[in-house]
Amino acid sequence: MSGLSIRRKLIISVLLASLIPLSLGIIYIVKSTESWLYKDHTKNSLLLLQQTAEHVDHSLLINAQNLTDMIASDERLIHVSHDINQYTDFDPLTFDMNTSESEASISRFFKAIYDTHKLMTFISFGTEFGGYIEYPQFNPSAPYDPRVRPWYINAKMNAHTLISEPYETQVTKELVISVDSVVMNEAEFIGVVSLTISLDNLMHDISKISYGETGTIYILSPSGRFINSPQHPEWLLKSPDTLNLEPFKRIKEKNYSTYEDKINGTEKVFYVYISPTSGWQYVATIDKTELLAHSRSLIAVLWTILAVVGGITIGLMLFISNYITTPILNLSQIIMKMAAFKFSDYEKKDFQNFALQKDEIGEIARSLQGMEQNFIELIDNLDIIDEEIQSITIDDASINRLNLSIDNPFNHIALSINGLLDKVSSYVTQIKDQNDQIDFLADHDPLTNLPNRRSFHRELEKALELGTSGYVILLDMDNFKSINDSLGHVFGDKVLKIIADKLTHTSNADIFVSRFGGDEFLILHKCKQPVTDYIHSLYRLFNEVMFIDENEIKVEFSMGISKFPEDAYDIEHIIMYADLALYEVKNTGKNRYAFFNETMASHLQFKLEVKSLLHSAIENDGFKVVYQPQINLNDGEIVGYEALLRFKDYSISPSDFIRIAEENGLIIPVG
């Protein structure tokens, strides 16, 4: 530069001293922001993917396993009679459907479960003697033996609850899984109960979870087959190996991490989470161009600023270069130090002296002084924002914003960064709202918003742990089926909502109301006032006729009541005893209530045992006929005999077993 004029030297010096450092600073900010965006998006995406998997595990798979275990432990299945329908030799021309009381009771039990679980396709129960029950009603077209079916064999071999690989049903082509569990009576194998659950609605809901404009969630089964592929339905139930999809072959080695690859020539970012509960493999993808879109817009703004600043600088140098001589050298030194953000390395006094000048040198000095303030303001704000970003959490999504003075030329940068921070805050808020909704659905009935059975169990468990005494009331509507049959299920749902609302108004700190399922409600009563007062208040509450959609509705209901801890300490037994009391009410008139007592349990057990003996005697020639002579009292001659029916191997009074045979429709086979 020794041969150049001072004017040109000044221009070149200013350009080199200001524009190049400014460019490097902008590049550094862009790279840092781009890296932060990428890492933050990765963290939030993996968290959302994990929460999606945990929601599916707890709301579907774990609940389905628990439900299957609960069904398998039900007394109706454990003590199933041998007279349920068998289809092993099924012939549609000769088969005679004969539904026993045991099969009807199990079918009602299955219906109550089916009606309260919208994702369920059907419930089935196969027994070791070949019997089979399915709800909705099983309508075979050919012989069917459950004992040779894979779901029965696998469950029997494993002796614990199994979740099948997802598959498509042959008739409806629905994507389903089955949850299978063995039914045992102590050490005796009874059979296998199976729940078939639809995955279509669940997969549809998962597909709607937002991962930007190009994001997609794929789900693969533990064996590596696609069970959710919204953009490629042709991939369903096929493996990456079959489809030759190289990007998806790396899933198992990339659990809870991210990697980049291409799908159909498009660069994608992959996020992977494998559920430790179900083994399902969740993969979210998003276009890399979308992920970097925000940083690219920031780059454009920064380079525009650089061009503007460069143009202004060149213009100023052309204007003042004709008037500046010696002071320019001093100013150039100051400028170079400022360009390196070394604001404390030069003498403030000299700089202020230049700023007081009325000529071009003074203008340059004052301009540099303003630039210094703008840079310091920007750096201070960026330091604050960096601390805010490092401390952001889901519970508190609030973030401070860049707040520059109105005349600061970096306001464009501040606006872009503030817009980005607003989106980050919005994403965190959405995740928190989704978590709150998931927590609510886990503990409440979606139709009535009452606490569900899970919440009731927790409340009763808390009362037992605290040593509290009280009552469990199982309330069942007597005429709900007729309402559903005559006015439809939609109307029936309205009735249930109104009843739930009325029951809710009776609740307080000592009265907990929940929905048990179907038309049944469970009430936990811990009040010191007599429980009969509360029961009578319920009858008064529902004594009046209700008008719903111009229909006159009179609600009648029966109640079974158990007392804790007097009747039992175990939650399931307490509820079962209330159910036994309700069963007694239903069999003796309805529209009233009864308390559980030991007589109910022993009486029910006796009837079940006699019923089983009747079935066995009918099938195995277990009856005998004895003849009692009829004697003429006048002469002592035998004038005839009375034939009397007796068990061959059991001394049970005819007055007992004949009555039970009549109640269960067995008197004609006996005769």
C-alpha positions as CSV (number, residue, x, y, z in Angstrom):
1,M,0.0,0.0,0.0
2,S,3.1,2.3,0.1
3,G,2.3,3.6,-3.5
4,L,-1.3,4.4,-2.8
5,S,-2.8,7.7,-1.9
6,I,-4.0,8.4,1.6
7,R,-7.6,8.5,0.4
8,R,-7.3,5.0,-1.1
9,K,-5.4,3.8,1.9
10,L,-8.2,5.0,4.1
11,I,-10.8,3.3,2.1
12,I,-8.9,0.0,2.0
13,S,-8.0,0.2,5.7
14,V,-11.6,0.9,6.7
15,L,-12.9,-1.9,4.5
16,L,-10.4,-4.4,5.8
17,A,-10.7,-3.2,9.4
18,S,-14.5,-3.2,9.6
19,L,-16.2,-5.2,6.9
20,I,-14.1,-8.3,7.3
21,P,-14.4,-8.6,11.1
22,L,-18.1,-7.8,10.7
23,S,-18.4,-10.6,8.1
24,L,-16.6,-13.0,10.4
25,G,-18.9,-12.0,13.3
26,I,-22.0,-12.6,11.2
27,I,-20.7,-16.0,10.0
28,Y,-19.9,-16.9,13.6
29,I,-23.4,-15.9,14.7
30,V,-25.0,-17.8,11.8
31,K,-23.1,-20.9,12.5
32,S,-23.7,-20.8,16.2
33,T,-27.4,-20.2,15.7
34,E,-27.7,-22.9,13.1
35,S,-25.9,-25.3,15.5
36,W,-28.1,-24.4,18.4
37,L,-31.3,-24.7,16.3
38,Y,-30.2,-28.1,15.1
39,K,-29.4,-29.4,18.6
40,D,-32.5,-27.9,20.2
41,H,-34.8,-29.3,17.6
42,T,-33.1,-32.7,18.1
43,K,-33.6,-32.6,21.8
44,N,-37.3,-31.5,21.6
45,S,-38.0,-34.0,18.8
46,L,-36.5,-36.9,20.7
47,L,-38.5,-35.8,23.8
48,L,-41.7,-35.6,21.9
49,L,-41.0,-39.0,20.3
50,Q,-40.4,-40.6,23.7
51,Q,-43.5,-39.1,25.1
52,T,-45.5,-40.4,22.2
53,A,-44.1,-43.9,22.8
54,E,-44.8,-43.7,26.5
55,H,-48.3,-42.6,25.9
56,V,-48.9,-45.5,23.6
57,D,-47.3,-48.0,26.1
58,H,-49.3,-46.8,29.1
59,S,-52.7,-45.9,27.4
60,L,-52.8,-49.0,25.1
61,L,-50.4,-51.8,25.7
62,I,-49.9,-51.8,29.5
63,N,-53.6,-51.1,30.0
64,A,-54.5,-53.9,27.6
65,Q,-52.2,-56.3,29.5
66,N,-53.7,-55.3,32.8
67,L,-57.2,-55.6,31.4
68,T,-56.4,-59.1,30.0
69,D,-55.0,-60.2,33.3
70,M,-58.1,-58.8,35.1
71,I,-60.4,-60.7,32.7
72,A,-58.4,-63.9,33.1
73,S,-58.7,-63.7,36.9
74,D,-62.5,-63.3,36.8
75,E,-64.4,-66.1,38.6
76,R,-66.8,-66.5,35.6
77,L,-63.9,-67.6,33.4
78,I,-62.1,-69.6,36.1
79,H,-65.2,-71.6,36.9
80,V,-66.6,-71.8,33.3
81,S,-68.9,-74.8,32.8
82,H,-68.4,-77.4,30.2
83,D,-71.7,-76.7,28.5
84,I,-70.6,-73.6,26.6
85,N,-70.8,-73.9,22.8
86,Q,-68.1,-75.9,20.9
87,Y,-67.5,-75.5,17.2
88,T,-64.9,-78.2,16.7
89,D,-67.5,-80.3,14.7
90,F,-69.4,-77.3,13.4
91,D,-71.9,-77.9,10.6
92,P,-74.1,-74.9,9.7
93,L,-77.0,-77.2,8.7
94,T,-77.1,-79.2,11.9
95,F,-75.5,-76.9,14.6
96,D,-77.9,-75.9,17.4
97,M,-76.8,-72.8,19.3
98,N,-77.5,-73.4,23.0
99,T,-76.3,-70.6,25.3
100,S,-75.9,-71.7,28.8
101,E,-76.1,-69.4,31.8
102,S,-72.3,-69.6,32.2
103,E,-71.7,-68.6,28.6
104,A,-74.4,-65.8,28.8
105,S,-72.8,-64.4,32.0
106,I,-69.3,-64.4,30.4
107,S,-70.8,-62.7,27.2
108,R,-72.4,-60.0,29.3
109,F,-69.0,-59.5,31.1
110,F,-67.3,-59.3,27.7
111,K,-69.9,-56.8,26.4
112,A,-69.4,-54.5,29.4
113,I,-65.6,-54.4,28.7
114,Y,-66.1,-54.1,24.9
115,D,-68.5,-51.2,25.3
116,T,-66.1,-49.2,27.4
117,H,-63.0,-49.7,25.2
118,K,-63.4,-48.1,21.8
119,L,-60.2,-49.5,20.4
120,M,-61.2,-53.1,21.0
121,T,-62.3,-55.2,18.0
122,F,-63.4,-58.4,19.8
123,I,-62.8,-60.5,23.0
124,S,-62.5,-64.3,22.8
125,F,-62.1,-67.1,25.3
126,G,-61.1,-70.7,24.4
127,T,-61.2,-73.5,26.9
128,E,-59.1,-76.7,27.2
129,F,-62.2,-78.8,26.5
130,G,-62.8,-77.0,23.2
131,G,-65.5,-74.5,24.2
132,Y,-65.3,-71.0,22.6
133,I,-66.9,-67.6,23.4
134,E,-66.5,-64.5,21.4
135,Y,-67.9,-61.0,21.7
136,P,-69.3,-59.6,19.4
137,Q,-71.2,-62.8,18.6
138,F,-69.1,-65.5,16.9
139,N,-70.7,-66.6,13.6
140,P,-68.5,-69.4,12.1
141,S,-68.8,-70.7,8.6
142,A,-66.6,-73.8,9.3
143,P,-65.4,-75.9,12.2
144,Y,-63.3,-74.0,14.7
145,D,-61.1,-75.4,17.5
146,P,-59.4,-72.7,19.6
147,R,-56.9,-75.1,21.0
148,V,-55.0,-75.4,17.7
149,R,-54.9,-71.7,17.0
150,P,-51.5,-70.0,17.4
151,W,-52.8,-67.4,19.9
152,Y,-54.0,-70.2,22.2
153,I,-50.9,-72.4,21.8
154,N,-48.4,-69.5,22.3
155,A,-50.2,-68.2,25.4
156,K,-50.4,-71.8,26.9
157,M,-46.7,-72.4,26.3
158,N,-45.6,-69.1,27.8
159,A,-48.0,-69.1,30.7
160,H,-48.0,-65.3,30.9
161,T,-49.6,-62.4,29.1
162,L,-48.4,-62.0,25.5
163,I,-48.7,-59.1,23.0
164,S,-48.7,-60.3,19.4
165,E,-47.0,-58.8,16.4
166,P,-49.4,-56.4,14.6
167,Y,-51.3,-58.0,11.7
168,E,-54.2,-57.3,9.4
169,T,-57.5,-59.0,9.9
170,Q,-58.6,-61.2,7.0
171,V,-62.2,-59.7,6.8
172,T,-62.0,-56.0,7.6
173,K,-58.2,-55.5,6.8
174,E,-57.9,-53.6,10.1
175,L,-54.4,-53.3,11.6
176,V,-54.7,-55.0,15.0
177,I,-52.8,-56.7,17.8
178,S,-53.9,-59.4,20.2
179,V,-53.2,-59.5,23.9
180,D,-53.5,-63.1,25.2
181,S,-53.4,-64.5,28.8
182,V,-54.0,-68.0,30.3
183,V,-56.9,-68.6,32.7
184,M,-55.8,-70.8,35.6
185,N,-57.8,-72.3,38.5
186,E,-54.9,-72.5,40.9
187,A,-52.6,-75.1,39.2
188,E,-55.3,-76.2,36.7
189,F,-55.1,-74.8,33.2
190,I,-58.6,-73.6,32.1
191,G,-58.0,-71.9,28.8
192,V,-56.9,-68.7,27.1
193,V,-58.5,-65.3,26.9
194,S,-57.6,-63.0,24.0
195,L,-58.3,-59.2,23.4
196,T,-58.0,-58.1,19.8
197,I,-57.3,-54.3,19.6
198,S,-57.5,-52.1,16.6
199,L,-54.5,-49.9,15.9
200,D,-55.9,-47.9,12.9
201,N,-57.3,-45.0,15.0
202,L,-54.2,-44.9,17.2
203,M,-51.9,-44.8,14.2
204,H,-54.1,-42.1,12.6
205,D,-53.8,-39.9,15.8
206,I,-50.0,-40.5,15.9
207,S,-49.7,-39.5,12.2
208,K,-51.3,-36.1,13.1
209,I,-48.6,-35.2,15.6
210,S,-46.8,-32.2,14.2
211,Y,-43.1,-32.3,13.3
212,G,-43.1,-29.2,11.2
213,E,-44.4,-29.1,7.6
214,T,-42.4,-32.1,6.3
215,G,-42.1,-34.3,9.5
216,T,-43.5,-37.8,9.6
217,I,-43.6,-40.5,12.4
218,Y,-42.9,-44.1,11.3
219,I,-43.4,-47.0,13.7
220,L,-41.9,-50.5,13.3
221,S,-42.8,-53.6,15.3
222,P,-40.2,-55.4,17.4
223,S,-39.5,-57.7,14.4
224,G,-38.9,-54.7,12.2
225,R,-42.1,-54.4,10.2
226,F,-43.8,-51.1,9.5
227,I,-47.0,-50.6,11.4
228,N,-47.3,-46.9,10.8
229,S,-46.2,-45.3,7.5
230,P,-48.6,-42.4,6.6
231,Q,-46.7,-41.3,3.5
232,H,-46.1,-44.8,2.2
233,P,-49.0,-47.1,3.0
234,E,-47.5,-49.7,0.7
235,W,-44.8,-50.2,3.3
236,L,-47.2,-51.5,6.0
237,L,-46.3,-54.9,7.5
238,K,-43.1,-55.0,5.4
239,S,-39.6,-54.8,6.7
240,P,-36.8,-52.4,5.6
241,D,-34.9,-55.4,4.3
242,T,-37.8,-56.5,2.1
243,L,-38.3,-52.9,0.8
244,N,-34.5,-52.3,0.5
245,L,-34.7,-49.2,2.7
246,E,-31.2,-48.6,3.8
247,P,-31.9,-45.6,6.1
248,F,-34.2,-47.7,8.3
249,K,-31.7,-50.5,8.7
250,R,-29.7,-48.4,11.2
251,I,-32.6,-47.9,13.7
252,K,-31.5,-50.4,16.4
253,E,-28.0,-49.0,16.6
254,K,-29.3,-45.4,16.8
255,N,-31.7,-45.7,19.8
256,Y,-32.5,-42.2,21.3
257,S,-30.2,-40.4,18.9
258,T,-30.3,-38.8,15.5
259,Y,-28.7,-39.4,12.1
260,E,-29.0,-38.1,8.5
261,D,-29.8,-40.0,5.4
262,K,-31.9,-39.8,2.2
263,I,-35.4,-41.0,1.3
264,N,-36.2,-41.0,-2.4
265,G,-33.3,-38.6,-2.9
266,T,-34.4,-36.1,-0.2
267,E,-32.0,-35.4,2.7
268,K,-33.8,-36.2,5.9
269,V,-32.9,-36.0,9.6
270,F,-33.9,-39.2,11.5
271,Y,-34.9,-39.3,15.2
272,V,-35.1,-42.7,16.8
273,Y,-36.7,-44.0,20.1
274,I,-37.2,-47.7,20.9
275,S,-39.8,-48.4,23.6
276,P,-38.3,-50.5,26.4
277,T,-41.8,-51.7,27.2
278,S,-43.2,-52.8,23.9
279,G,-40.1,-52.9,21.7
280,W,-41.8,-50.8,19.1
281,Q,-39.4,-48.6,17.1
282,Y,-40.5,-45.0,16.7
283,V,-38.7,-43.0,13.9
284,A,-39.5,-39.4,13.1
285,T,-38.1,-37.8,9.9
286,I,-38.0,-34.2,8.8
287,D,-36.5,-32.5,5.7
288,K,-33.1,-31.1,6.5
289,T,-33.9,-28.0,4.4
290,E,-36.9,-27.2,6.7
291,L,-34.7,-27.7,9.8
292,L,-32.3,-25.1,8.5
293,A,-34.8,-22.8,6.9
294,H,-34.8,-20.3,9.9
295,S,-31.0,-20.0,9.9
296,R,-31.0,-19.4,6.1
297,S,-33.4,-16.5,6.5
298,L,-31.1,-15.2,9.2
299,I,-28.1,-15.5,6.9
300,A,-29.9,-13.4,4.2
301,V,-30.7,-10.7,6.8
302,L,-27.1,-10.6,8.1
303,W,-25.6,-10.4,4.7
304,T,-28.0,-7.6,3.7
305,I,-26.8,-5.7,6.8
306,L,-23.2,-6.4,5.9
307,A,-23.9,-5.0,2.3
308,V,-25.6,-1.9,3.7
309,V,-22.9,-1.3,6.2
310,G,-20.2,-1.8,3.6
311,G,-21.9,0.6,1.2
312,I,-22.3,3.3,3.9
313,T,-18.7,2.9,4.9
314,I,-17.4,3.2,1.3
315,G,-19.6,6.3,0.7
316,L,-18.3,7.9,3.9
317,M,-14.7,7.2,3.0
318,L,-15.1,8.7,-0.5
319,F,-16.6,11.8,1.1
320,I,-14.2,12.4,3.9
321,S,-11.0,11.1,2.3
322,N,-10.6,14.5,0.5
323,Y,-10.4,16.4,3.9
324,I,-8.7,14.0,6.2
325,T,-4.9,13.8,6.5
326,T,-3.1,13.1,9.8
327,P,-6.1,12.3,12.1
328,I,-7.1,9.5,9.8
329,L,-4.1,7.4,11.0
330,N,-5.1,7.7,14.6
331,L,-8.7,6.9,13.8
332,S,-7.7,3.9,11.7
333,Q,-6.0,2.4,14.7
334,I,-9.0,2.9,16.8
335,I,-11.3,1.5,14.1
336,M,-9.2,-1.7,13.9
337,K,-9.4,-2.3,17.6
338,M,-13.2,-1.7,17.6
339,A,-13.5,-4.1,14.7
340,A,-12.0,-6.7,16.9
341,F,-14.5,-5.9,19.6
342,K,-11.7,-4.6,21.8
343,F,-13.5,-1.6,23.1
344,S,-11.3,-1.2,26.2
345,D,-8.0,-1.3,24.4
346,Y,-7.9,2.3,23.1
347,E,-7.8,5.7,24.8
348,K,-11.4,6.9,25.2
349,K,-10.1,10.4,25.7
350,D,-8.7,10.6,22.1
351,F,-11.8,9.1,20.7
352,Q,-14.0,11.6,22.4
353,N,-11.8,14.4,21.2
354,F,-12.3,13.3,17.6
355,A,-16.1,13.1,18.2
356,L,-16.1,16.8,19.3
357,Q,-14.8,18.0,16.0
358,K,-17.2,19.7,13.7
359,D,-15.7,18.4,10.5
360,E,-15.8,15.0,8.8
361,I,-13.4,13.5,11.3
362,G,-15.8,14.4,14.1
363,E,-18.6,12.7,12.2
364,I,-16.6,9.5,11.7
365,A,-15.7,9.5,15.4
366,R,-19.3,10.0,16.4
367,S,-20.5,7.3,14.0
368,L,-17.9,4.9,15.4
369,Q,-19.0,5.8,18.9
370,G,-22.6,4.9,18.0
371,M,-21.5,1.7,16.4
372,E,-19.6,0.8,19.5
373,Q,-22.7,1.3,21.6
374,N,-24.8,-0.8,19.2
375,F,-22.3,-3.6,19.3
376,I,-22.1,-3.5,23.1
377,E,-25.9,-3.5,23.4
378,L,-26.2,-6.5,21.0
379,I,-23.5,-8.5,22.8
380,D,-25.0,-7.8,26.2
381,N,-28.4,-9.0,25.0
382,L,-27.0,-12.1,23.3
383,D,-25.3,-13.1,26.6
384,I,-28.7,-12.7,28.4
385,I,-30.5,-14.8,25.7
386,D,-27.9,-17.5,25.8
387,E,-28.4,-17.9,29.6
388,E,-32.2,-18.0,29.0
389,I,-31.9,-20.7,26.4
390,Q,-29.7,-22.8,28.6
391,S,-32.3,-22.7,31.4
392,I,-35.5,-23.3,29.4
393,T,-37.8,-26.1,30.7
394,I,-41.2,-27.6,29.8
395,D,-42.7,-26.3,33.0
396,D,-41.6,-22.7,32.3
397,A,-41.6,-21.9,28.6
398,S,-41.2,-18.1,29.1
399,I,-38.1,-16.6,27.5
400,N,-36.8,-13.0,27.6
401,R,-36.5,-11.3,24.2
402,L,-33.7,-9.3,22.6
403,N,-34.5,-5.7,23.5
404,L,-32.4,-3.2,21.5
405,S,-32.8,0.5,21.3
406,I,-35.0,1.8,18.4
407,D,-32.1,3.2,16.4
408,N,-29.9,0.2,16.8
409,P,-29.1,-1.2,13.2
410,F,-29.1,-4.7,14.6
411,N,-32.9,-4.6,15.3
412,H,-33.4,-6.8,12.2
413,I,-31.3,-9.5,13.9
414,A,-33.2,-9.0,17.1
415,L,-36.6,-9.4,15.3
416,S,-35.5,-12.7,13.6
417,I,-34.1,-14.1,16.9
418,N,-37.2,-13.0,18.8
419,G,-39.4,-14.8,16.2
420,L,-37.3,-17.9,16.6
421,L,-37.6,-17.7,20.4
422,D,-41.4,-17.3,20.2
423,K,-41.6,-20.5,18.2
424,V,-39.4,-22.4,20.7
425,S,-41.6,-21.2,23.5
426,S,-44.7,-22.2,21.5
427,Y,-43.3,-25.7,20.9
428,V,-42.6,-26.2,24.6
429,T,-46.1,-25.0,25.6
430,Q,-47.6,-27.5,23.1
431,I,-45.6,-30.3,24.7
432,K,-46.8,-29.3,28.2
433,D,-50.5,-29.1,27.0
434,Q,-50.2,-32.6,25.4
435,N,-48.7,-34.0,28.7
436,D,-51.6,-32.5,30.7
437,Q,-54.2,-34.0,28.3
438,I,-52.5,-37.4,28.5
439,D,-52.5,-37.2,32.3
440,F,-56.2,-36.3,32.4
441,L,-57.3,-39.2,30.0
442,A,-55.3,-41.7,32.1
443,D,-57.4,-41.0,35.1
444,H,-60.9,-40.1,33.7
445,D,-63.7,-41.6,31.7
446,P,-63.8,-39.8,28.3
447,L,-67.6,-39.8,28.1
448,T,-68.6,-38.4,31.5
449,N,-65.3,-36.9,32.7
450,L,-65.8,-38.8,35.9
451,P,-62.8,-40.4,37.5
452,N,-62.3,-43.9,36.0
453,R,-61.7,-47.3,37.6
454,R,-58.0,-46.6,37.9
455,S,-58.7,-43.4,39.9
456,F,-61.2,-45.3,42.1
457,H,-58.6,-48.0,42.9
458,R,-56.1,-45.3,43.8
459,E,-58.6,-43.5,46.1
460,L,-59.7,-46.7,47.8
461,E,-56.1,-47.8,48.2
462,K,-55.3,-44.5,49.9
463,A,-58.3,-44.9,52.3
464,L,-57.1,-48.4,53.2
465,E,-53.6,-47.3,53.8
466,L,-54.8,-44.5,56.2
467,G,-57.0,-47.0,58.1
468,T,-60.2,-45.3,57.0
469,S,-63.4,-47.3,57.1
470,G,-66.3,-46.8,54.7
471,Y,-68.4,-48.4,52.0
472,V,-68.1,-49.2,48.3
473,I,-71.4,-48.7,46.5
474,L,-71.8,-50.3,43.0
475,L,-74.7,-48.6,41.3
476,D,-76.2,-50.2,38.2
477,M,-79.1,-48.8,36.1
478,D,-82.0,-51.3,35.8
479,N,-83.6,-50.0,32.7
480,F,-80.6,-48.7,30.7
481,K,-80.7,-51.5,28.1
482,S,-84.3,-50.6,27.2
483,I,-83.3,-46.9,26.8
484,N,-80.5,-47.9,24.5
485,D,-82.7,-50.3,22.5
486,S,-85.6,-47.9,22.1
487,L,-83.8,-44.5,21.8
488,G,-80.3,-45.4,20.5
489,H,-76.8,-45.4,22.0
490,V,-76.3,-41.7,21.3
491,F,-79.3,-40.9,23.5
492,G,-78.1,-43.4,26.0
493,D,-74.8,-41.5,26.2
494,K,-76.7,-38.3,27.0
495,V,-78.5,-40.1,29.8
496,L,-75.2,-41.4,31.3
497,K,-73.8,-37.8,31.2
498,I,-76.8,-36.4,33.0
499,I,-76.6,-39.2,35.6
500,A,-72.9,-38.6,36.0
501,D,-73.5,-34.9,36.5
502,K,-76.1,-35.6,39.2
503,L,-73.9,-38.0,41.0
504,T,-71.0,-35.5,40.8
505,H,-73.1,-33.0,42.8
506,T,-73.3,-35.5,45.6
507,S,-69.5,-35.9,45.9
508,N,-67.4,-34.1,48.5
509,A,-64.2,-34.8,50.4
510,D,-65.6,-38.0,51.8
511,I,-67.7,-39.2,48.8
512,F,-65.8,-40.2,45.7
513,V,-67.8,-40.9,42.5
514,S,-66.4,-42.7,39.5
515,R,-67.6,-44.6,36.4
516,F,-67.0,-48.3,36.6
517,G,-68.1,-49.1,33.0
518,G,-71.2,-49.3,30.9
519,D,-74.2,-48.2,33.0
520,E,-72.4,-48.9,36.3
521,F,-70.9,-46.3,38.8
522,L,-68.6,-46.9,41.7
523,I,-69.0,-44.7,44.8
524,L,-66.6,-44.6,47.7
525,H,-68.4,-43.4,50.9
526,K,-66.2,-42.4,53.9
527,C,-68.7,-40.1,55.6
528,K,-69.5,-40.3,59.3
529,Q,-73.2,-40.1,58.5
530,P,-75.0,-43.4,58.0
531,V,-74.5,-44.7,54.4
532,T,-78.2,-45.5,54.2
533,D,-78.9,-41.7,54.4
534,Y,-76.8,-41.2,51.4
535,I,-78.4,-44.1,49.6
536,H,-81.9,-42.8,50.3
537,S,-80.8,-39.4,49.0
538,L,-79.8,-41.0,45.7
539,Y,-83.2,-42.6,45.3
540,R,-84.8,-39.2,46.0
541,L,-82.4,-37.5,43.6
542,F,-83.5,-39.8,40.7
543,N,-87.1,-40.2,41.8
544,E,-88.2,-37.4,39.5
545,V,-88.8,-37.9,35.8
546,M,-86.2,-36.4,33.6
547,F,-86.9,-34.8,30.2
548,I,-84.1,-35.3,27.7
549,D,-84.6,-34.2,24.0
550,E,-88.4,-34.1,24.7
551,N,-88.3,-37.7,25.9
552,E,-89.6,-38.6,29.4
553,I,-87.1,-40.8,31.2
554,K,-87.6,-42.5,34.6
555,V,-84.3,-43.9,35.9
556,E,-84.3,-46.9,38.2
557,F,-81.2,-48.5,39.6
558,S,-80.0,-51.2,42.0
559,M,-77.1,-50.9,44.4
560,G,-74.7,-53.5,45.9
561,I,-72.8,-52.3,49.0
562,S,-69.7,-53.7,50.7
563,K,-68.0,-52.4,53.8
564,F,-64.3,-52.0,54.3
565,P,-62.2,-53.0,56.0
566,E,-64.8,-55.3,57.7
567,D,-65.7,-57.3,54.5
568,A,-62.1,-57.3,53.1
569,Y,-58.8,-55.5,52.9
570,D,-58.1,-56.3,49.3
571,I,-59.5,-53.8,46.7
572,E,-60.6,-56.4,44.2
573,H,-62.4,-58.4,46.9
574,I,-64.2,-55.2,48.2
575,I,-65.4,-54.4,44.7
576,M,-66.3,-58.0,44.0
577,Y,-68.4,-58.2,47.2
578,A,-70.3,-55.1,46.2
579,D,-70.9,-56.8,42.8
580,L,-72.2,-60.0,44.6
581,A,-74.6,-57.8,46.6
582,L,-75.7,-56.1,43.4
583,Y,-76.2,-59.6,41.8
584,E,-78.4,-60.6,44.7
585,V,-80.5,-57.4,44.2
586,K,-80.8,-58.1,40.5
587,N,-82.0,-61.6,41.1
588,T,-84.6,-60.6,43.7
589,G,-86.5,-57.7,42.3
590,K,-84.2,-54.8,41.3
591,N,-84.6,-51.1,42.1
592,R,-83.4,-51.5,45.6
593,Y,-80.1,-52.1,47.5
594,A,-78.4,-54.7,49.6
595,F,-75.3,-55.0,51.8
596,F,-72.9,-57.9,51.2
597,N,-72.9,-60.7,53.7
598,E,-71.2,-64.1,53.9
599,T,-74.5,-65.8,53.1
600,M,-74.5,-64.3,49.7
601,A,-71.0,-65.7,49.0
602,S,-71.7,-69.1,50.4
603,H,-75.1,-69.3,48.7
604,L,-73.7,-68.3,45.3
605,Q,-70.8,-70.8,45.8
606,F,-73.3,-73.6,46.6
607,K,-75.5,-72.8,43.6
608,L,-72.4,-72.8,41.3
609,E,-71.2,-76.2,42.7
610,V,-74.7,-77.8,42.3
611,K,-75.0,-76.4,38.8
612,S,-71.7,-77.9,37.9
613,L,-72.7,-81.2,39.4
614,L,-76.0,-81.1,37.3
615,H,-74.1,-80.5,34.1
616,S,-71.7,-83.4,35.0
617,A,-74.5,-85.7,35.9
618,I,-76.4,-85.0,32.7
619,E,-73.3,-85.7,30.6
620,N,-72.0,-88.7,32.5
621,D,-75.2,-90.5,33.6
622,G,-74.8,-89.4,37.2
623,F,-78.5,-89.8,38.2
624,K,-80.3,-92.8,39.6
625,V,-84.0,-93.6,40.2
626,V,-85.2,-95.1,43.5
627,Y,-88.6,-96.5,44.1
628,Q,-90.6,-95.8,47.2
629,P,-93.5,-98.3,47.8
630,Q,-97.1,-97.0,48.3
631,I,-98.9,-99.1,50.9
632,N,-102.7,-99.5,51.6
633,L,-103.0,-98.7,55.3
634,N,-106.2,-100.9,55.5
635,D,-104.5,-104.2,54.6
636,G,-100.8,-103.4,54.4
637,E,-100.6,-104.4,50.7
638,I,-98.2,-102.6,48.3
639,V,-100.4,-100.8,45.7
640,G,-97.7,-99.0,43.7
641,Y,-94.3,-97.3,43.7
642,E,-93.2,-93.6,43.5
643,A,-90.1,-93.0,41.3
644,L,-87.7,-90.5,43.0
645,L,-84.6,-88.9,41.3
646,R,-81.3,-88.9,43.2
647,F,-77.6,-88.2,42.5
648,K,-75.6,-91.4,42.3
649,D,-72.5,-90.1,44.1
650,Y,-73.8,-87.0,46.1
651,S,-76.3,-86.7,49.0
652,I,-77.9,-83.5,47.9
653,S,-81.6,-82.9,48.7
654,P,-83.9,-83.0,45.6
655,S,-85.6,-79.8,47.0
656,D,-82.2,-78.1,46.4
657,F,-80.9,-79.4,43.1
658,I,-84.3,-79.5,41.4
659,R,-84.9,-75.7,42.1
660,I,-81.4,-74.9,40.8
661,A,-82.0,-77.0,37.7
662,E,-85.2,-75.0,37.0
663,E,-83.4,-71.7,37.5
664,N,-80.7,-72.6,35.0
665,G,-82.9,-74.3,32.4
666,L,-81.6,-77.8,33.1
667,I,-84.8,-79.4,34.3
668,I,-85.8,-80.8,30.9
669,P,-82.3,-82.4,30.3
670,V,-82.5,-83.9,33.8
671,G,-86.0,-85.3,33.1
